[in-house]
Amino acid sequence: MNDASIEQLNKHIGVYDRQQLLIWQRMSPVERLAVADQAYHFALESVRLTERQRHPDLSEEALRWRVIRRMQGIKR
């Protein structure tokens, strides 16, 4: 990765805290996967709750499709 790519990546995701990077580096692959899984499920539940609040009359099937589309970044 060249300097321009690193600069672009930093602008996109921000600069990570050095201490957090060290913690992640010490984690096993299974631990990192568990953290990623927890983050995914938190995001999924957050999207589900906000969609239900915005559209209380949606059927369960319509709600599932809205959640899927938002989680996958599909524009309406």
Beta strands, then each sheet from edge to edge (+ up, - down):
end
